Amino acid sequence: MSVKDKVVIITGASSGIGAATARLLAEQGAKVVLGARRENKLKALIQQLPAKSACYQVTDVSKLEEVKALVRLALDVYGRVDVLYNNAGIMPTANLDEFHHDEWQNMLQTNIMGVLNGIEAVLPTMKKQGQGHILATDSVAGHLVYPGSAVYCGTKFAVRAIMEGLRQEQKDNGIRSTIVSPGAVNTELYKSISNPQAAQELFESWQQPNNSLNPEDIAQAVVYAIGTPQHVTVSEILIRPTGQEI
């Protein structure tokens, strides 16, 4: 099992799970192509990685042409794409009767269309290569619904369905698919919650013992899935902090 010399595109790479995964992959000899909206964060991350192991491009996953440009960057620099990790996502929370219509739209565009844009951008290259691996960050919320997060859960249920459909449709083309479904992870995701009190309460809950995972915990799961042999598909990894109830 090895990720050495694999070319891996990561979206949502500027912090949290994406950044941790980029570090771990680069440490193990992979080439990483990083996309996110915050260029200053991407530049800082690149400086932490081994020389010539990484490149980046500012990318909004809700815009198909920007995701296609990220794939072209990988091909221009490294000549192929072995893996796409669709990691970008947002998690604004509120009850449905609060009618946060704009937040709903943003979640649909980022969490669902971002994954579909990644698939559309990379699939022609992978089919031509006769192999490839597409991963997505899903969530425990893609398996269970809970109050205050109906729309977020809906987007993650959708990702789970899309990725299983991808597996079934592309298995004969040598293209593997994986979803990684974390529980609570201590990242910046809480900052996408517009209610300051709700955001603070979530952040504080993550600081309690056994109540949250670290981004590095998820990175290890992602790298494990990427490193499996071509004849092995890890379809799903469900990973929770020990103290999480749901």
C-alpha positions as CSV (number, residue, x, y, z in Angstrom):
1,M,0.0,0.0,0.0
2,S,1.5,3.3,-1.1
3,V,0.6,6.8,-2.3
4,K,4.1,7.6,-3.5
5,D,4.1,9.5,-6.8
6,K,0.3,9.5,-7.1
7,V,-1.1,12.8,-8.3
8,V,-3.9,13.9,-6.0
9,I,-6.2,16.9,-6.5
10,I,-7.7,18.2,-3.3
11,T,-10.5,20.8,-3.1
12,G,-11.2,22.7,0.1
13,A,-7.5,22.4,0.7
14,S,-6.7,25.6,2.5
15,S,-7.5,24.4,6.0
16,G,-8.9,21.6,8.1
17,I,-9.2,18.2,6.6
18,G,-8.0,19.3,3.1
19,A,-4.8,20.8,4.4
20,A,-4.1,17.9,6.8
21,T,-4.6,15.5,3.9
22,A,-2.2,17.5,1.7
23,R,0.5,17.4,4.3
24,L,0.2,13.7,4.9
25,L,0.2,12.8,1.2
26,A,3.1,15.0,0.4
27,E,5.1,13.5,3.4
28,Q,4.5,10.1,1.9
29,G,5.7,11.1,-1.6
30,A,2.5,12.0,-3.4
31,K,2.1,15.1,-5.7
32,V,-0.7,17.3,-4.5
33,V,-2.7,19.9,-6.5
34,L,-4.5,22.2,-4.2
35,G,-7.7,24.2,-4.8
36,A,-9.6,26.5,-2.4
37,R,-10.9,30.1,-2.4
38,R,-8.4,31.6,0.0
39,E,-5.1,32.2,-1.8
40,N,-3.2,33.4,1.2
41,K,-3.9,30.1,3.0
42,L,-2.9,28.0,0.0
43,K,0.4,29.9,-0.3
44,A,1.1,29.3,3.3
45,L,0.4,25.6,3.0
46,I,2.6,25.2,-0.1
47,Q,5.5,26.6,1.9
48,Q,5.1,23.8,4.5
49,L,5.3,21.0,1.9
50,P,8.4,19.4,0.3
51,A,9.8,21.1,-2.7
52,K,8.1,20.3,-6.0
53,S,5.5,18.2,-4.3
54,A,2.6,20.7,-4.7
55,C,1.0,23.4,-6.7
56,Y,-2.2,25.3,-6.2
57,Q,-4.9,27.3,-7.9
58,V,-7.6,29.5,-6.4
59,T,-10.8,27.4,-7.0
60,D,-14.5,27.9,-6.1
61,V,-16.0,24.4,-6.5
62,S,-19.4,25.8,-7.3
63,K,-18.0,27.1,-10.6
64,L,-17.4,24.3,-13.1
65,E,-14.9,26.1,-15.2
66,E,-12.7,26.8,-12.1
67,V,-12.7,23.1,-11.2
68,K,-11.8,22.2,-14.8
69,A,-8.9,24.7,-14.7
70,L,-7.7,22.9,-11.5
71,V,-7.7,19.6,-13.4
72,R,-5.8,21.2,-16.3
73,L,-3.2,22.5,-13.9
74,A,-2.6,18.9,-12.6
75,L,-2.2,17.7,-16.2
76,D,0.1,20.5,-17.2
77,V,2.4,20.1,-14.2
78,Y,2.3,16.3,-13.6
79,G,0.9,14.8,-16.7
80,R,-2.0,12.8,-15.2
81,V,-4.5,12.7,-12.4
82,D,-4.7,9.6,-10.2
83,V,-7.0,10.9,-7.5
84,L,-9.6,13.7,-7.0
85,Y,-10.6,14.4,-3.4
86,N,-13.8,16.5,-3.4
87,N,-13.4,17.9,0.1
88,A,-14.9,21.4,0.0
89,G,-18.0,21.9,2.0
90,I,-20.0,24.3,4.2
91,M,-22.3,23.6,7.2
92,P,-24.7,26.5,8.0
93,T,-27.3,25.2,10.4
94,A,-30.8,26.5,11.2
95,N,-34.3,25.1,11.5
96,L,-36.3,25.0,8.3
97,D,-38.9,27.5,9.6
98,E,-36.1,30.1,9.8
99,F,-36.1,30.2,6.0
100,H,-32.4,30.7,5.3
101,H,-32.9,30.5,1.6
102,D,-29.6,31.9,0.6
103,E,-27.8,29.5,2.9
104,W,-29.7,26.6,1.4
105,Q,-28.6,27.7,-2.1
106,N,-25.0,28.0,-1.0
107,M,-25.0,24.5,0.5
108,L,-26.6,23.0,-2.6
109,Q,-24.0,24.7,-4.8
110,T,-21.0,23.9,-2.7
111,N,-21.8,20.5,-1.1
112,I,-23.6,18.9,-4.1
113,M,-22.7,20.8,-7.2
114,G,-19.1,21.0,-6.0
115,V,-18.9,17.2,-6.0
116,L,-20.7,17.0,-9.4
117,N,-18.4,19.6,-10.9
118,G,-15.4,17.7,-9.7
119,I,-16.7,14.5,-11.2
120,E,-17.4,16.2,-14.5
121,A,-14.1,17.9,-14.6
122,V,-11.9,14.8,-14.0
123,L,-13.9,11.9,-15.4
124,P,-12.9,12.3,-19.1
125,T,-9.2,12.2,-18.0
126,M,-9.7,9.2,-15.8
127,K,-11.6,7.3,-18.4
128,K,-8.9,8.0,-21.0
129,Q,-6.3,6.8,-18.5
130,G,-8.3,3.6,-17.7
131,Q,-8.0,4.2,-14.0
132,G,-8.6,6.8,-11.3
133,H,-10.0,7.3,-7.8
134,I,-12.6,9.9,-6.8
135,L,-13.3,10.6,-3.1
136,A,-15.7,12.9,-1.3
137,T,-16.0,14.1,2.2
138,D,-19.4,13.1,3.3
139,S,-20.6,13.1,6.9
140,V,-22.3,11.2,9.6
141,A,-25.1,13.7,8.6
142,G,-25.2,11.7,5.3
143,H,-26.5,8.7,7.3
144,L,-28.6,10.4,10.0
145,V,-30.9,13.4,10.2
146,Y,-31.1,15.6,13.2
147,P,-32.9,18.9,14.1
148,G,-31.4,22.1,12.8
149,S,-29.5,20.5,10.0
150,A,-32.1,19.1,7.6
151,V,-30.7,20.8,4.5
152,Y,-27.1,20.1,5.4
153,C,-28.1,16.4,6.0
154,G,-29.9,16.4,2.7
155,T,-26.8,17.6,0.8
156,K,-24.7,14.9,2.5
157,F,-27.3,12.2,1.7
158,A,-27.1,13.4,-1.9
159,V,-23.4,13.1,-2.0
160,R,-23.6,9.5,-0.6
161,A,-26.1,8.6,-3.4
162,I,-24.1,10.3,-6.1
163,M,-20.8,8.6,-5.1
164,E,-22.5,5.1,-5.0
165,G,-23.9,5.8,-8.5
166,L,-20.5,6.8,-9.7
167,R,-19.0,3.5,-8.4
168,Q,-21.6,1.5,-10.2
169,E,-21.3,3.4,-13.5
170,Q,-17.5,3.5,-13.6
171,K,-16.4,0.3,-12.1
172,D,-15.7,-1.3,-15.5
173,N,-13.5,1.7,-16.4
174,G,-11.2,1.1,-13.5
175,I,-12.4,4.2,-11.6
176,R,-12.9,3.7,-7.9
177,S,-15.1,5.9,-5.5
178,T,-14.9,6.5,-1.8
179,I,-16.8,8.6,0.7
180,V,-15.3,9.5,4.0
181,S,-18.0,10.2,6.6
182,P,-16.7,12.0,9.7
183,G,-18.5,12.9,12.8
184,A,-17.5,16.1,14.6
185,V,-14.1,17.3,13.5
186,N,-12.4,20.3,15.0
187,T,-12.1,22.5,11.9
188,E,-13.2,25.9,10.8
189,L,-16.5,24.5,9.5
190,Y,-18.5,26.0,12.4
191,K,-17.6,29.5,11.0
192,S,-20.2,28.9,8.2
193,I,-23.0,29.0,10.8
194,S,-24.6,32.4,10.6
195,N,-26.0,32.4,14.2
196,P,-23.0,33.4,16.4
197,Q,-24.4,31.7,19.5
198,A,-25.0,28.4,17.7
199,A,-21.5,28.6,16.2
200,Q,-19.9,29.2,19.5
201,E,-21.8,26.4,21.2
202,L,-20.7,24.0,18.5
203,F,-17.1,25.1,18.8
204,E,-17.1,24.7,22.6
205,S,-18.7,21.3,22.4
206,W,-15.8,20.2,20.1
207,Q,-13.3,21.2,22.8
208,Q,-14.6,18.7,25.3
209,P,-12.7,15.4,25.7
210,N,-13.6,12.7,23.1
211,N,-16.1,15.0,21.5
212,S,-14.3,15.7,18.2
213,L,-11.7,14.4,15.9
214,N,-8.7,16.2,14.5
215,P,-8.3,16.9,10.8
216,E,-5.3,14.6,10.9
217,D,-7.5,11.7,12.0
218,I,-9.5,12.1,8.8
219,A,-6.4,12.6,6.7
220,Q,-5.1,9.2,7.8
221,A,-8.4,7.5,6.7
222,V,-8.2,9.3,3.3
223,V,-4.6,8.3,2.7
224,Y,-5.4,4.7,3.7
225,A,-8.2,4.6,1.0
226,I,-6.0,6.1,-1.6
227,G,-3.2,3.7,-0.9
228,T,-5.1,0.5,-1.4
229,P,-4.4,-1.5,-4.5
230,Q,-6.3,-1.0,-7.8
231,H,-8.4,-4.1,-7.3
232,V,-9.6,-2.8,-3.9
233,T,-12.3,-0.2,-3.5
234,V,-13.0,1.2,0.0
235,S,-16.5,2.5,-0.7
236,E,-17.1,4.2,2.6
237,I,-15.3,5.1,5.9
238,L,-17.5,6.1,8.8
239,I,-15.5,7.7,11.6
240,R,-16.7,9.3,14.8
241,P,-15.1,10.7,17.9
242,T,-15.5,8.3,20.8
243,G,-17.9,10.6,22.7
244,Q,-20.3,11.4,19.9
245,E,-23.8,10.2,20.5
246,I,-25.4,10.2,17.0
